[in-house]
Amino acid sequence: DCPEVVGLQEVSTRVYELLEELPAVDECGYELVLPKPKAIDHELVLTTLPADGTKVVKLSGFRTASRVRLESDLGPVVLVVTHQDGDLDPDEPGADATCKKKTCPAVCRPGTPFLACQTTVAADLAERVGPERAVRILMGDFNVTPASGRYQMLVEDDWIDTHLAGGNPECDPGTGTGCTSGRQDDAVDDLRDPNALQSQRIDYIFVKPPRGCEPVFDPAADADGDGLGTGIWDDPVVDGPGGIVFVSDHSGLSLDLSCEDGT
């Protein structure tokens, strides 16, 4: 149907133009928030909610994090969508690189792992603006698993992993259940195979609710019947263009959030 907010990563100029032409944009009444990208990997937000206060920050290399402020039935929402570099293997060059005063933003303390600074900057972007009563959402492809220090840093700072909070299982590489990534990303063979499985969970929607909002996550089975649940959606399609059955090598995530008072 038409979720109130859709966050996308890896949006190029061409992808942006294709999205503008999609019938669903008009049918849902979506506004394309954030500027048209000039590179191959930017974020985009489609929304039916009032939106303003957009900002895009560079993380490192071509990675970015993009913020938009929204007004919703829950009150103010500060949303950050991001696509980040994963951690390097220990034996890769630069794996032990850390932040210095001249190499990382001030929000990252000297000695912070260099790539982990991307996550710190994105979280800070979500927390830097908006009133105390704002719901803060940080979402995207982080390219790290829940075993990483970057993930642990977020949950220790009271960011809620909505996948788990919604009652979904942790990723099982053997069955693909609970996983968001792992299909081939340099060929289309897996995208044409309806049985191609994912093998790791590296994509997240984190939420930091304000005081006074006890978060309630409608489960993936959509208990409230509004067409949206909290979890992973990755159903293969039939007769896709060129035999494609999966729209992406990653799986989509969804979030249906309310507060305990019924909002």
C-alpha positions, 0 to 999 in steps of 0.5 A: 500500500502506501507507507507514510515514509519510505527511505532508500539508499544507493539512489543515483541520478537515473534511479531518481528519475525512474522513481519520479515516473513510478505510478505509485508516487502519484497514487500514494501522493508521495513527495520526493524529499532530498535533492536530486543526487549527483553521484551513484549512492545517495539517499532519498525519502518519499513521504506523505507527511509534511517535511522540512529541514533536510540536510546531507552530510558526508561520512567518508569517501562517497558515503553519506547520511541524509536527514529530514524532519517530519510531522506525524501523528506521533508528533515530530520525527527526525529521520536519518537514512544512511548507507555506510562502509562495513568494517574491514577484515583484521588483515586488510590495509587500514583495518586498524585506522583510528580517528585523529583530530584532522581525520574525523569530525569532532563528534568522534573522539580521537582513537575511535575506529575510523569507519565506526565514525560513520555510525557516530556521525549518522546518530549525532545527525539524528539527535542534533535537531528537533524538540525533546518530544521528537521520535528519532529514527536511524535507518539504512544499510550499515554493512555490519552485523549485530556482533559489531562494536558499532551496533553495540554502541547504538543499542547501548545508547538506547537506540532500539533495534526494531527488528528484534523489538518487533518479535522477529528472530535473529538472522539464521544463515542456514535458512535465510530467516531474519537476514537482509543481505547475502545475495550476489551483488555483482551479477543478476543470477540470484535476483532471478532465483526465487530460492536465493537466500540471504545470509546476514543481517546488516540493514536496520531501522533503529528508533529512539523514542522520547520520554512519554512514548512507550514504543509499541511495534506492530509485528510483521504479521500486521496484527492491527490490519493496516497493511504494514508490520515491523520486520523484513519483506522480501517476497519474490515477484512473478514475471519481473522484467528480464526474469528478475524476481527480487528488486534488490540484493538486499531485503526491505525493512518495515516499521509500524510504530505507535505509542502505548497511549494508542497514538 
